[in-house]
Amino acid sequence: MKVIVQRVLESAISVDGENIAGIAHGIMVLVGITQTDNEDISKWIINKVLNLRIFPDEQGKMNKSVQDVNGSIMLIPNFTLYGKLKKGFRPSYSDAAAPNISLPMFENMIKHIRDNFDINLQHGIFGADMKVSLINDGPVTIVIKKEAE
């Protein structure tokens, strides 16, 4: 699994011209799921994301998590994170998990966060043509990756 975490002042998603989700202060997380991902990897990623210390403390040092600052999370499925460019200019997405694997895993991530953390969680729609807007704060952008062992 691979995620891109961006600290944001705001983030919003629209589908077919309709706003479906939005957050203020928090993190936007693009989620790429590969064929070998499993529940343990998903939980490991969630733990990293929710405890990632990328918000400033009282001295301005990045020392607080999204939970510490009462921020929100925007979770967005994004199979293109597993695009490969070994040759040519058209990415191959053969490492991205098929929807029968990635959709339940993405839904389980949402459920796990909602069931175990007191945080405002918004999310995109799996398989939809989403228009995503954000104001990156910093910018702060972190890539986290965990693969099956």
Secondary structure as UniProt FT lines:
FT   STRAND          2..15
FT   TURN            16..17
FT   STRAND          18..32
FT   TURN            35..36
FT   HELIX           39..51
FT   STRAND          55..56
FT   TURN            58..59
FT   STRAND          62..64
FT   TURN            66..70
FT   STRAND          72..77
FT   HELIX           79..82
FT   TURN            94..95
FT   HELIX           99..116
FT   STRAND          120..123
FT   TURN            126..127
FT   STRAND          130..145
//
